Amino acid sequence: MSERLSDYHGKRDFGRTREPRGRQSATGAAPRFVVQIHDARTMHFDFRLQVGEVLKSWSVPKGPSDVPKDKRLAVPTEDHPLEYEDFEGVIPAGEYGGGTVIVWDRGSYEPLSHDRQGRPVDFAESLEHGHATFRLHGTKLRGQYALTRFREDNWLLVKTAEGRARGHGTPDPRRARSVRTGRTLAQVAAEEN
């Protein structure tokens, strides 16, 4: 078990949940991202960026927006294993995060963070310093975004005004469909209960 996943493992009973345990796996050429809709105690989106051998994760209550300058609160959660990118299903009631999860969007991303002299900065380091920029290459989300820490450990997720924006905002999570299976939250819940 990776030390970076100790919080993740400590919150789950893998005898009850089908969530992935995590294992060492090849990271591939381009880092990955995933946005999952999670109908738990409160409905929210989980935004995850691959950083090394884990998915750094934030809970985004209103979901990411493709409208430039829309500011979305992003609250950090524990690192998740890379295999979580494909997780879709029902986390049993009584388990941490109990509820239904679908993969709303996924793809690769391109780190864009630079220092004051314009030199590229290690992406993990830019997150540690509280500001990271990146370009998403997803099915639904495309373009340049930034994550900026403010007040303790809260972050803002913002699409920057680069290129032409679609400007659709955030979808209705109850009507949204998985990019993996085409199912809605209700369909996943009905099929797995």
Beta strands, then each sheet from edge to edge (+ up, - down):
strand 1: 32-39
strand 2: 43-51
strand 3: 54-60
strand 4: 71-81
strand 5: 89-91
strand 6: 99-111
strand 7: 131-138
strand 8: 142-150
strand 9: 154-159
sheet 1: 5+ 6- 1+ 2- 3+ 4- 9+ 8- 7+
end
